[in-house]
Every structure is written in structure tokens, then in C-alpha cells.
Amino acid sequence: MAAPVQITKASELHTNTGQTEGMIRQGAIIDKSDNLSASVMIAKPHSFSAIHHHGPQDTVVYCVRGQGAVVSEGGKKKQVLEKGDFALIPAHAEHQEINDGDEEVEWIITRSGRVPVIENLGGWGQS
């Protein structure tokens, strides 16, 4: 038999998830499915995350509002996401989120694991 449908209300979002300095990550669907998890990421104006990866988890990002960027490839590639854009961040891909604008950025993040994995690094190619 299929599991029941579950709803997470906006008022139930929480920050009891892995965090990356510079970003606010709010858990939405955490530890409820064997195959995926979902969260909201808010980046304040002129902020950036630590360089990190998500271990064995693929990550899909959807930009709800604002304009932010994902930096990857050892800091050499910067890709901008605007409202309505999607990004795929493959498992183990080192990256950094950046909001160098004057408005907040909000992304919906879905990962291929029951609980989000966030491995903060000391720099590009470092553990």
C-alpha cells in the first residue's frame, strides 16, 4: 500500500537541517521519504555560502525569487539563476551559492536523499 500524502505548512519550516554559513536553509520535507528531501534556501543580499558539496546526493534548485548564482569548477564558472530557472548540481560537485544583489534570493532545493547532506569545505578541492 502506498504511503499517505504529507503536507508541510510554511509555518512548519525549520532550520534544524545542515547549514552552510551565509545561507538560511529551512527544512520542508526531511526524513519523510526514502528517496528525496526538500528545503527552502534564503540568501540575504550580498551574501555567499561556504564552498561545499552534497556527498552522494544530486540536487535540483528552483529559483522562486531574486537573482543568485552557483559558482563551480574550482571557482572558475559562475552561472546565474533568475526567477523560474532550474539548476542541477550533481553528487559530489563542489559549489558555492552567491547573492551579490540588493534583494533576497529564495530557492527551493530538492535532494536525492532522505536527509540533506551538506559537506562544508575549507576551500576549493579541500576537505
N, C-alpha and C positions, 0 to 999 in steps of 0.2 A: 504494500500500500504506500502511496506517496505521502511524503511529509506534509504537514499543514502549511498554508501560506502564512508568512510572518510579515508584519509591518513594523518599521521603526519610525516613530514620530520625530519631527525636528527637535522637539523638546527633550528627546531621549538620547541625542548625540552626546558623546563623551570623549574626553581626552585621555582615557585610560588605555591608550594604544601606543605603539612605538612612535617616538617623536624624533624629529630632526630639527636641530637648532635653526631658528629663523622662520619656521613654518608652524602653523597650528593645525594639527591633524585630529579630526573628530571621527570616532568610530561610529559606523551606522549598522552594518551587517558584519559582525565579528563573532566568530565561534558558533555560527548558526548553520553553516553549510560545510560539507567536507571539501568542496571544490573551489569556493571563492569567498572573498570578503570585499567589503566596500566601505569607503570613508570619504569625508569631505576634507579638503586641504584649503586653508586660507593663508594667503601670503600678504602681509601688511605692505604698504608702499615702501619702496627702496629696501627690500629685504632679500635674503637668499638663504638657501638651505646649506647644510654641510654637504660635502661630497659623500655620496652613499650609493648603495645598490640594494636590491631586494632579494638577494640569495637566489633560490631556485624558482622564484615566482615571477611570471610575466605580469606586467602592469598595463592597464588601459587607463588613459587620462582623458576626461572630457572637460573642456573649459566652459564653465557656466557664465562667468563674468570676468571682465578685466582683460588685460593682456600680459601674459607671462612668457617665460622661455624655459626650455630644457637645454642645458649645456651637457655635452657628452664628448666622447672620443678624446679623452685626456684634456678636456677644456678647449679643444680646437673647434668644436662645432656647436653653434647656438641656433636653436630652432624655436621660432615664436609661435605661441598658441593664442588665438583670439577666440572670443565667444563663438561657440558652436564647433570648434576644432577638436579633433581627437589626436592622441599620440599613443604609440605602442612602445613601451620600454621593455626590452627582452630581459629575461632572467640574467642575473649577474652583471648587467650593463651598468657601469659606473656613470653617475649623472649628478646634476645639481639643478634645482629649481631656482629661478631668478624672477623677481618682480622689481624692475628698475623704473617703474612708472609711479605716478602720483595717486593711484587708486588701488584698492584691494583687488586681489585676484582670487577667484574661487574655482577649484577644480573638484570634480567627482572622480574618485580613484577606485578602480576595481582590480583586485589581485587574484591570482590563481592559487589561493591557499586559504585555509580555514581562518588563520590569524595572520595579519600582515607581518612580513619580515622586513626589518629596516636595519641594515648594517652600515653604521656611520664610519667613515674612513678618515684618516689623518691627512689625506690629500689624494691626488690622482695616482692610482696604482699602489697605494699604501693600505695597510690593514689597520 
